[in-house]
Amino acid sequence: HEDSGPFLFPVNTKQFSTYKKVIKTPMDIATIKKKLDLPQGNSSAYKTRDEFVEDVRLIFTNCEVFNEDDSPVGKAGHTMRNLFETRWAELTN
């Protein structure tokens, strides 16, 4: 999706030096993909759908905490959260 860019990889903390002070549990799509790709026996792999959903939602919660709602990244976060929640509801209902 065209608005996914800010969420694909970990936040560059050299560019945004206050990020780690504000966001205690960072999350991004690349990290989620790594966790999905781990063998099920690995303690870091997702064991439930709820664990996966928590991480996806954490991306957007972190975005809301760190960015202004009307900033480009803030707007992208709202768009991506709405897209995710809509698709997730379609997949799980």
Biopython code that builds the backbone (N, CA, C, O; Angstrom):
import numpy as np
from Bio.PDB.StructureBuilder import StructureBuilder

atoms = [
    (1, "HIS", "N", (0.838, -1.178, 0.000)),
    (1, "HIS", "CA", (0.000, 0.000, 0.000)),
    (1, "HIS", "C", (0.881, 1.237, 0.000)),
    (1, "HIS", "O", (1.949, 1.246, 0.611)),
    (2, "GLU", "N", (0.439, 2.266, -0.676)),
    (2, "GLU", "CA", (1.263, 3.479, -0.807)),
    (2, "GLU", "C", (1.567, 4.164, 0.532)),
    (2, "GLU", "O", (2.550, 4.898, 0.627)),
    (3, "ASP", "N", (0.756, 3.943, 1.554)),
    (3, "ASP", "CA", (0.985, 4.566, 2.865)),
    (3, "ASP", "C", (1.792, 3.679, 3.819)),
    (3, "ASP", "O", (1.993, 4.050, 4.975)),
    (4, "SER", "N", (2.252, 2.524, 3.356)),
    (4, "SER", "CA", (2.927, 1.587, 4.254)),
    (4, "SER", "C", (4.399, 1.924, 4.511)),
    (4, "SER", "O", (4.988, 1.404, 5.458)),
    (5, "GLY", "N", (4.992, 2.770, 3.699)),
    (5, "GLY", "CA", (6.417, 3.067, 3.768)),
    (5, "GLY", "C", (6.986, 3.315, 5.157)),
    (5, "GLY", "O", (8.002, 2.715, 5.510)),
    (6, "PRO", "N", (6.362, 4.186, 5.962)),
    (6, "PRO", "CA", (6.940, 4.476, 7.275)),
    (6, "PRO", "C", (6.942, 3.290, 8.238)),
    (6, "PRO", "O", (7.585, 3.349, 9.287)),
    (7, "PHE", "N", (6.236, 2.224, 7.896)),
    (7, "PHE", "CA", (6.041, 1.112, 8.824)),
    (7, "PHE", "C", (6.753, -0.169, 8.391)),
    (7, "PHE", "O", (6.680, -1.185, 9.083)),
    (8, "LEU", "N", (7.439, -0.124, 7.253)),
    (8, "LEU", "CA", (8.052, -1.328, 6.703)),
    (8, "LEU", "C", (9.269, -1.803, 7.493)),
    (8, "LEU", "O", (9.509, -3.005, 7.606)),
    (9, "PHE", "N", (10.040, -0.854, 8.041)),
    (9, "PHE", "CA", (11.286, -1.175, 8.732)),
    (9, "PHE", "C", (11.358, -0.423, 10.052)),
    (9, "PHE", "O", (10.607, 0.530, 10.260)),
    (10, "PRO", "N", (12.252, -0.837, 10.948)),
    (10, "PRO", "CA", (12.387, -0.115, 12.221)),
    (10, "PRO", "C", (12.664, 1.377, 11.999)),
    (10, "PRO", "O", (13.304, 1.762, 11.021)),
    (11, "VAL", "N", (12.178, 2.195, 12.911)),
    (11, "VAL", "CA", (12.411, 3.635, 12.842)),
    (11, "VAL", "C", (13.912, 3.902, 12.970)),
    (11, "VAL", "O", (14.591, 3.309, 13.807)),
    (12, "ASN", "N", (14.406, 4.788, 12.141)),
    (12, "ASN", "CA", (15.810, 5.187, 12.182)),
    (12, "ASN", "C", (16.011, 6.104, 13.396)),
    (12, "ASN", "O", (15.652, 7.281, 13.364)),
    (13, "THR", "N", (16.587, 5.545, 14.459)),
    (13, "THR", "CA", (16.728, 6.316, 15.699)),
    (13, "THR", "C", (17.865, 7.329, 15.631)),
    (13, "THR", "O", (17.984, 8.182, 16.510)),
    (14, "LYS", "N", (18.697, 7.249, 14.605)),
    (14, "LYS", "CA", (19.687, 8.309, 14.403)),
    (14, "LYS", "C", (19.000, 9.543, 13.826)),
    (14, "LYS", "O", (19.355, 10.676, 14.150)),
    (15, "GLN", "N", (18.025, 9.305, 12.977)),
    (15, "GLN", "CA", (17.272, 10.403, 12.373)),
    (15, "GLN", "C", (16.249, 10.963, 13.366)),
    (15, "GLN", "O", (16.004, 12.169, 13.396)),
    (16, "PHE", "N", (15.655, 10.082, 14.176)),
    (16, "PHE", "CA", (14.642, 10.482, 15.153)),
    (16, "PHE", "C", (15.153, 10.088, 16.540)),
    (16, "PHE", "O", (14.752, 9.067, 17.099)),
    (17, "SER", "N", (16.034, 10.908, 17.072)),
    (17, "SER", "CA", (16.774, 10.558, 18.288)),
    (17, "SER", "C", (15.908, 10.396, 19.528)),
    (17, "SER", "O", (16.318, 9.716, 20.470)),
    (18, "THR", "N", (14.736, 10.991, 19.558)),
    (18, "THR", "CA", (13.872, 10.876, 20.743)),
    (18, "THR", "C", (12.948, 9.660, 20.695)),
    (18, "THR", "O", (12.222, 9.394, 21.653)),
    (19, "TYR", "N", (12.974, 8.925, 19.592)),
    (19, "TYR", "CA", (12.023, 7.827, 19.417)),
    (19, "TYR", "C", (12.088, 6.817, 20.555)),
    (19, "TYR", "O", (11.053, 6.444, 21.107)),
    (20, "LYS", "N", (13.294, 6.365, 20.916)),
    (20, "LYS", "CA", (13.430, 5.349, 21.960)),
    (20, "LYS", "C", (13.016, 5.866, 23.336)),
    (20, "LYS", "O", (12.646, 5.078, 24.206)),
    (21, "LYS", "N", (13.074, 7.169, 23.539)),
    (21, "LYS", "CA", (12.633, 7.743, 24.818)),
    (21, "LYS", "C", (11.115, 7.735, 24.912)),
    (21, "LYS", "O", (10.554, 7.567, 25.995)),
    (22, "VAL", "N", (10.458, 7.916, 23.783)),
    (22, "VAL", "CA", (8.991, 7.999, 23.746)),
    (22, "VAL", "C", (8.355, 6.626, 23.563)),
    (22, "VAL", "O", (7.360, 6.314, 24.217)),
    (23, "ILE", "N", (8.914, 5.812, 22.689)),
    (23, "ILE", "CA", (8.351, 4.507, 22.335)),
    (23, "ILE", "C", (9.181, 3.410, 22.994)),
    (23, "ILE", "O", (10.336, 3.191, 22.630)),
    (24, "LYS", "N", (8.589, 2.729, 23.957)),
    (24, "LYS", "CA", (9.314, 1.707, 24.722)),
    (24, "LYS", "C", (9.334, 0.344, 24.022)),
    (24, "LYS", "O", (10.249, -0.451, 24.241)),
    (25, "THR", "N", (8.327, 0.070, 23.179)),
    (25, "THR", "CA", (8.261, -1.211, 22.475)),
    (25, "THR", "C", (8.066, -0.949, 20.981)),
    (25, "THR", "O", (6.936, -0.965, 20.491)),
    (26, "PRO", "N", (9.151, -0.712, 20.261)),
    (26, "PRO", "CA", (9.018, -0.457, 18.824)),
    (26, "PRO", "C", (8.532, -1.704, 18.074)),
    (26, "PRO", "O", (8.756, -2.833, 18.510)),
    (27, "MET", "N", (7.871, -1.477, 16.953)),
    (27, "MET", "CA", (7.407, -2.588, 16.118)),
    (27, "MET", "C", (7.310, -2.079, 14.680)),
    (27, "MET", "O", (7.036, -0.903, 14.444)),
    (28, "ASP", "N", (7.536, -2.977, 13.728)),
    (28, "ASP", "CA", (7.467, -2.649, 12.306)),
    (28, "ASP", "C", (7.142, -3.922, 11.526)),
    (28, "ASP", "O", (7.182, -5.023, 12.075)),
    (29, "ILE", "N", (6.828, -3.763, 10.270)),
    (29, "ILE", "CA", (6.406, -4.893, 9.444)),
    (29, "ILE", "C", (7.544, -5.891, 9.224)),
    (29, "ILE", "O", (7.300, -7.097, 9.206)),
    (30, "ALA", "N", (8.782, -5.416, 9.058)),
    (30, "ALA", "CA", (9.903, -6.343, 8.858)),
    (30, "ALA", "C", (10.098, -7.236, 10.081)),
    (30, "ALA", "O", (10.395, -8.423, 9.939)),
    (31, "THR", "N", (9.935, -6.683, 11.266)),
    (31, "THR", "CA", (10.062, -7.474, 12.490)),
    (31, "THR", "C", (8.946, -8.513, 12.575)),
    (31, "THR", "O", (9.187, -9.658, 12.956)),
    (32, "ILE", "N", (7.733, -8.112, 12.221)),
    (32, "ILE", "CA", (6.611, -9.055, 12.216)),
    (32, "ILE", "C", (6.878, -10.177, 11.210)),
    (32, "ILE", "O", (6.635, -11.348, 11.503)),
    (33, "LYS", "N", (7.375, -9.819, 10.030)),
    (33, "LYS", "CA", (7.676, -10.842, 9.022)),
    (33, "LYS", "C", (8.722, -11.825, 9.538)),
    (33, "LYS", "O", (8.584, -13.033, 9.340)),
    (34, "LYS", "N", (9.763, -11.325, 10.195)),
    (34, "LYS", "CA", (10.781, -12.218, 10.762)),
    (34, "LYS", "C", (10.150, -13.178, 11.767)),
    (34, "LYS", "O", (10.481, -14.363, 11.784)),
    (35, "LYS", "N", (9.244, -12.674, 12.603)),
    (35, "LYS", "CA", (8.595, -13.530, 13.590)),
    (35, "LYS", "C", (7.697, -14.564, 12.911)),
    (35, "LYS", "O", (7.604, -15.701, 13.374)),
    (36, "LEU", "N", (7.041, -14.181, 11.824)),
    (36, "LEU", "CA", (6.196, -15.121, 11.086)),
    (36, "LEU", "C", (7.025, -16.204, 10.409)),
    (36, "LEU", "O", (6.580, -17.344, 10.280)),
    (37, "ASP", "N", (8.226, -15.847, 9.979)),
    (37, "ASP", "CA", (9.076, -16.788, 9.256)),
    (37, "ASP", "C", (9.826, -17.757, 10.161)),
    (37, "ASP", "O", (10.418, -18.716, 9.666)),
    (38, "LEU", "N", (9.818, -17.536, 11.475)),
    (38, "LEU", "CA", (10.507, -18.434, 12.403)),
    (38, "LEU", "C", (9.756, -19.751, 12.522)),
    (38, "LEU", "O", (8.532, -19.780, 12.392)),
    (39, "PRO", "N", (10.470, -20.833, 12.766)),
    (39, "PRO", "CA", (9.799, -22.125, 12.979)),
    (39, "PRO", "C", (8.869, -22.056, 14.198)),
    (39, "PRO", "O", (9.161, -21.346, 15.160)),
    (40, "GLN", "N", (7.786, -22.770, 14.160)),
    (40, "GLN", "CA", (6.801, -22.736, 15.241)),
    (40, "GLN", "C", (7.387, -23.133, 16.589)),
    (40, "GLN", "O", (6.892, -22.668, 17.616)),
    (41, "GLY", "N", (8.413, -23.967, 16.632)),
    (41, "GLY", "CA", (9.001, -24.379, 17.891)),
    (41, "GLY", "C", (9.827, -23.290, 18.550)),
    (41, "GLY", "O", (10.161, -23.393, 19.731)),
    (42, "ASN", "N", (10.158, -22.256, 17.807)),
    (42, "ASN", "CA", (10.990, -21.176, 18.324)),
    (42, "ASN", "C", (10.174, -20.313, 19.284)),
    (42, "ASN", "O", (9.020, -19.992, 19.001)),
    (43, "SER", "N", (10.756, -19.944, 20.394)),
    (43, "SER", "CA", (10.017, -19.184, 21.410)),
    (43, "SER", "C", (9.632, -17.779, 20.950)),
    (43, "SER", "O", (8.777, -17.147, 21.571)),
    (44, "SER", "N", (10.245, -17.274, 19.873)),
    (44, "SER", "CA", (9.911, -15.941, 19.384)),
    (44, "SER", "C", (8.803, -15.948, 18.337)),
    (44, "SER", "O", (8.241, -14.895, 18.034)),
    (45, "ALA", "N", (8.478, -17.112, 17.777)),
    (45, "ALA", "CA", (7.437, -17.198, 16.754)),
    (45, "ALA", "C", (6.063, -16.951, 17.374)),
    (45, "ALA", "O", (5.845, -17.235, 18.552)),
    (46, "TYR", "N", (5.149, -16.428, 16.581)),
    (46, "TYR", "CA", (3.779, -16.228, 17.071)),
    (46, "TYR", "C", (3.133, -17.580, 17.331)),
    (46, "TYR", "O", (3.207, -18.491, 16.506)),
    (47, "LYS", "N", (2.508, -17.693, 18.474)),
    (47, "LYS", "CA", (1.807, -18.929, 18.817)),
    (47, "LYS", "C", (0.301, -18.807, 18.583)),
    (47, "LYS", "O", (-0.394, -19.811, 18.423)),
    (48, "THR", "N", (-0.193, -17.570, 18.565)),
    (48, "THR", "CA", (-1.622, -17.334, 18.340)),
    (48, "THR", "C", (-1.820, -16.163, 17.382)),
    (48, "THR", "O", (-0.921, -15.348, 17.174)),
    (49, "ARG", "N", (-3.002, -16.102, 16.813)),
    (49, "ARG", "CA", (-3.353, -14.959, 15.966)),
    (49, "ARG", "C", (-3.359, -13.679, 16.783)),
    (49, "ARG", "O", (-2.988, -12.616, 16.285)),
    (50, "ASP", "N", (-3.782, -13.782, 18.042)),
    (50, "ASP", "CA", (-3.839, -12.592, 18.895)),
    (50, "ASP", "C", (-2.465, -11.954, 19.076)),
    (50, "ASP", "O", (-2.353, -10.729, 19.106)),
    (51, "GLU", "N", (-1.422, -12.767, 19.197)),
    (51, "GLU", "CA", (-0.067, -12.229, 19.334)),
    (51, "GLU", "C", (0.330, -11.446, 18.076)),
    (51, "GLU", "O", (0.931, -10.375, 18.163)),
    (52, "PHE", "N", (-0.015, -11.994, 16.916)),
    (52, "PHE", "CA", (0.250, -11.316, 15.652)),
    (52, "PHE", "C", (-0.496, -9.986, 15.589)),
    (52, "PHE", "O", (0.090, -8.954, 15.259)),
    (53, "VAL", "N", (-1.779, -10.013, 15.904)),
    (53, "VAL", "CA", (-2.606, -8.806, 15.832)),
    (53, "VAL", "C", (-2.099, -7.744, 16.804)),
    (53, "VAL", "O", (-2.099, -6.557, 16.478)),
    (54, "GLU", "N", (-1.671, -8.159, 17.983)),
    (54, "GLU", "CA", (-1.129, -7.199, 18.959)),
    (54, "GLU", "C", (0.065, -6.458, 18.382)),
    (54, "GLU", "O", (0.179, -5.244, 18.555)),
    (55, "ASP", "N", (0.950, -7.163, 17.702)),
    (55, "ASP", "CA", (2.120, -6.506, 17.119)),
    (55, "ASP", "C", (1.728, -5.555, 15.995)),
    (55, "ASP", "O", (2.277, -4.457, 15.901)),
    (56, "VAL", "N", (0.798, -5.953, 15.151)),
    (56, "VAL", "CA", (0.362, -5.062, 14.067)),
    (56, "VAL", "C", (-0.259, -3.803, 14.665)),
    (56, "VAL", "O", (0.054, -2.691, 14.240)),
    (57, "ARG", "N", (-1.124, -3.974, 15.634)),
    (57, "ARG", "CA", (-1.763, -2.809, 16.254)),
    (57, "ARG", "C", (-0.748, -1.936, 16.992)),
    (57, "ARG", "O", (-0.924, -0.721, 17.080)),
    (58, "LEU", "N", (0.311, -2.548, 17.520)),
    (58, "LEU", "CA", (1.363, -1.792, 18.197)),
    (58, "LEU", "C", (2.048, -0.826, 17.235)),
    (58, "LEU", "O", (2.413, 0.282, 17.628)),
    (59, "ILE", "N", (2.224, -1.230, 15.996)),
    (59, "ILE", "CA", (2.805, -0.328, 14.990)),
    (59, "ILE", "C", (2.012, 0.973, 14.947)),
    (59, "ILE", "O", (2.589, 2.060, 14.980)),
    (60, "PHE", "N", (0.693, 0.858, 14.874)),
    (60, "PHE", "CA", (-0.145, 2.040, 14.696)),
    (60, "PHE", "C", (-0.336, 2.817, 15.993)),
    (60, "PHE", "O", (-0.492, 4.037, 15.966)),
    (61, "THR", "N", (-0.325, 2.129, 17.115)),
    (61, "THR", "CA", (-0.379, 2.817, 18.406)),
    (61, "THR", "C", (0.893, 3.642, 18.599)),
    (61, "THR", "O", (0.829, 4.801, 19.009)),
    (62, "ASN", "N", (2.037, 3.047, 18.306)),
    (62, "ASN", "CA", (3.295, 3.783, 18.398)),
    (62, "ASN", "C", (3.282, 4.999, 17.483)),
    (62, "ASN", "O", (3.753, 6.073, 17.857)),
    (63, "CYS", "N", (2.743, 4.824, 16.287)),
    (63, "CYS", "CA", (2.644, 5.925, 15.330)),
    (63, "CYS", "C", (1.818, 7.067, 15.915)),
    (63, "CYS", "O", (2.209, 8.230, 15.809)),
    (64, "GLU", "N", (0.693, 6.750, 16.525)),
    (64, "GLU", "CA", (-0.168, 7.781, 17.108)),
    (64, "GLU", "C", (0.518, 8.501, 18.262)),
    (64, "GLU", "O", (0.354, 9.710, 18.431)),
    (65, "VAL", "N", (1.283, 7.760, 19.053)),
    (65, "VAL", "CA", (1.971, 8.369, 20.196)),
    (65, "VAL", "C", (3.081, 9.304, 19.717)),
    (65, "VAL", "O", (3.260, 10.388, 20.272)),
    (66, "PHE", "N", (3.822, 8.894, 18.697)),
    (66, "PHE", "CA", (5.005, 9.639, 18.296)),
    (66, "PHE", "C", (4.719, 10.747, 17.283)),
    (66, "PHE", "O", (5.455, 11.733, 17.234)),
    (67, "ASN", "N", (3.676, 10.607, 16.481)),
    (67, "ASN", "CA", (3.409, 11.554, 15.390)),
    (67, "ASN", "C", (2.116, 12.323, 15.618)),
    (67, "ASN", "O", (1.178, 11.812, 16.229)),
    (68, "GLU", "N", (2.076, 13.537, 15.129)),
    (68, "GLU", "CA", (0.844, 14.329, 15.138)),
    (68, "GLU", "C", (-0.156, 13.696, 14.171)),
    (68, "GLU", "O", (0.225, 13.183, 13.119)),
    (69, "ASP", "N", (-1.438, 13.737, 14.538)),
    (69, "ASP", "CA", (-2.475, 13.130, 13.688)),
    (69, "ASP", "C", (-2.488, 13.688, 12.274)),
    (69, "ASP", "O", (-2.761, 12.960, 11.319)),
    (70, "ASP", "N", (-2.191, 14.991, 12.132)),
    (70, "ASP", "CA", (-2.289, 15.610, 10.808)),
    (70, "ASP", "C", (-0.953, 15.645, 10.057)),
    (70, "ASP", "O", (-0.860, 16.248, 8.988)),
    (71, "SER", "N", (0.078, 15.001, 10.613)),
    (71, "SER", "CA", (1.354, 14.904, 9.895)),
    (71, "SER", "C", (1.235, 13.823, 8.819)),
    (71, "SER", "O", (0.345, 12.976, 8.898)),
    (72, "PRO", "N", (2.110, 13.839, 7.825)),
    (72, "PRO", "CA", (2.048, 12.794, 6.789)),
    (72, "PRO", "C", (2.138, 11.375, 7.369)),
    (72, "PRO", "O", (1.386, 10.496, 6.948)),
    (73, "VAL", "N", (3.033, 11.139, 8.314)),
    (73, "VAL", "CA", (3.155, 9.807, 8.901)),
    (73, "VAL", "C", (1.945, 9.493, 9.774)),
    (73, "VAL", "O", (1.460, 8.362, 9.781)),
    (74, "GLY", "N", (1.458, 10.484, 10.507)),
    (74, "GLY", "CA", (0.255, 10.277, 11.317)),
    (74, "GLY", "C", (-0.945, 9.894, 10.463)),
    (74, "GLY", "O", (-1.694, 8.981, 10.809)),
    (75, "LYS", "N", (-1.124, 10.588, 9.354)),
    (75, "LYS", "CA", (-2.217, 10.271, 8.427)),
    (75, "LYS", "C", (-2.045, 8.875, 7.837)),
    (75, "LYS", "O", (-3.008, 8.118, 7.713)),
    (76, "ALA", "N", (-0.806, 8.544, 7.474)),
    (76, "ALA", "CA", (-0.530, 7.207, 6.917)),
    (76, "ALA", "C", (-0.861, 6.134, 7.949)),
    (76, "ALA", "O", (-1.402, 5.084, 7.602)),
    (77, "GLY", "N", (-0.542, 6.391, 9.201)),
    (77, "GLY", "CA", (-0.843, 5.436, 10.269)),
    (77, "GLY", "C", (-2.328, 5.191, 10.411)),
    (77, "GLY", "O", (-2.763, 4.049, 10.561)),
    (78, "HIS", "N", (-3.109, 6.257, 10.364)),
    (78, "HIS", "CA", (-4.568, 6.105, 10.468)),
    (78, "HIS", "C", (-5.110, 5.317, 9.277)),
    (78, "HIS", "O", (-5.959, 4.440, 9.439)),
    (79, "THR", "N", (-4.614, 5.633, 8.083)),
    (79, "THR", "CA", (-5.056, 4.921, 6.877)),
    (79, "THR", "C", (-4.717, 3.437, 6.975)),
    (79, "THR", "O", (-5.551, 2.580, 6.685)),
    (80, "MET", "N", (-3.485, 3.143, 7.386)),
    (80, "MET", "CA", (-3.053, 1.747, 7.453)),
    (80, "MET", "C", (-3.776, 0.986, 8.568)),
    (80, "MET", "O", (-4.097, -0.191, 8.401)),
    (81, "ARG", "N", (-4.036, 1.645, 9.704)),
    (81, "ARG", "CA", (-4.795, 0.984, 10.777)),
    (81, "ARG", "C", (-6.197, 0.633, 10.277)),
    (81, "ARG", "O", (-6.670, -0.484, 10.488)),
    (82, "ASN", "N", (-6.859, 1.580, 9.619)),
    (82, "ASN", "CA", (-8.203, 1.329, 9.107)),
    (82, "ASN", "C", (-8.203, 0.206, 8.084)),
    (82, "ASN", "O", (-9.091, -0.647, 8.093)),
    (83, "LEU", "N", (-7.218, 0.202, 7.208)),
    (83, "LEU", "CA", (-7.104, -0.857, 6.211)),
    (83, "LEU", "C", (-6.905, -2.211, 6.888)),
    (83, "LEU", "O", (-7.572, -3.188, 6.548)),
    (84, "PHE", "N", (-5.984, -2.259, 7.848)),
    (84, "PHE", "CA", (-5.724, -3.514, 8.550)),
    (84, "PHE", "C", (-6.977, -4.006, 9.271)),
    (84, "PHE", "O", (-7.348, -5.173, 9.138)),
    (85, "GLU", "N", (-7.629, -3.132, 10.029)),
    (85, "GLU", "CA", (-8.794, -3.555, 10.811)),
    (85, "GLU", "C", (-9.923, -4.041, 9.905)),
    (85, "GLU", "O", (-10.620, -4.999, 10.239)),
    (86, "THR", "N", (-10.102, -3.388, 8.770)),
    (86, "THR", "CA", (-11.130, -3.814, 7.814)),
    (86, "THR", "C", (-10.807, -5.197, 7.251)),
    (86, "THR", "O", (-11.664, -6.080, 7.224)),
    (87, "ARG", "N", (-9.568, -5.374, 6.804)),
    (87, "ARG", "CA", (-9.171, -6.665, 6.229)),
    (87, "ARG", "C", (-9.174, -7.769, 7.278)),
    (87, "ARG", "O", (-9.579, -8.897, 6.995)),
    (88, "TRP", "N", (-8.722, -7.444, 8.495)),
    (88, "TRP", "CA", (-8.687, -8.449, 9.554)),
    (88, "TRP", "C", (-10.107, -8.912, 9.877)),
    (88, "TRP", "O", (-10.345, -10.104, 10.073)),
    (89, "ALA", "N", (-11.041, -7.976, 9.932)),
    (89, "ALA", "CA", (-12.437, -8.338, 10.206)),
    (89, "ALA", "C", (-12.983, -9.231, 9.097)),
    (89, "ALA", "O", (-13.714, -10.183, 9.370)),
    (90, "GLU", "N", (-12.637, -8.932, 7.858)),
    (90, "GLU", "CA", (-13.078, -9.766, 6.728)),
    (90, "GLU", "C", (-12.507, -11.175, 6.837)),
    (90, "GLU", "O", (-13.199, -12.150, 6.544)),
    (91, "LEU", "N", (-11.267, -11.287, 7.252)),
    (91, "LEU", "CA", (-10.600, -12.586, 7.328)),
    (91, "LEU", "C", (-11.051, -13.437, 8.518)),
    (91, "LEU", "O", (-11.009, -14.666, 8.457)),
    (92, "THR", "N", (-11.475, -12.789, 9.586)),
    (92, "THR", "CA", (-11.779, -13.528, 10.810)),
    (92, "THR", "C", (-13.274, -13.678, 11.072)),
    (92, "THR", "O", (-13.668, -14.354, 12.022)),
    (93, "ASN", "N", (-14.087, -13.074, 10.263)),
    (93, "ASN", "CA", (-15.550, -13.228, 10.455)),
    (93, "ASN", "C", (-16.103, -14.319, 9.576)),
    (93, "ASN", "O", (-17.305, -14.586, 9.605)),
]
sb = StructureBuilder()
sb.init_structure("model")
sb.init_model(0)
sb.init_chain("A")
sb.init_seg("    ")
for serial, (resi, resn, name, xyz) in enumerate(atoms, 1):
    if name == "N":
        sb.init_residue(resn, " ", resi, " ")
    sb.init_atom(name, np.array(xyz, "f"), 0.0, 1.0, " ", f" {name:<3s}", serial, name[0])
structure = sb.get_structure()
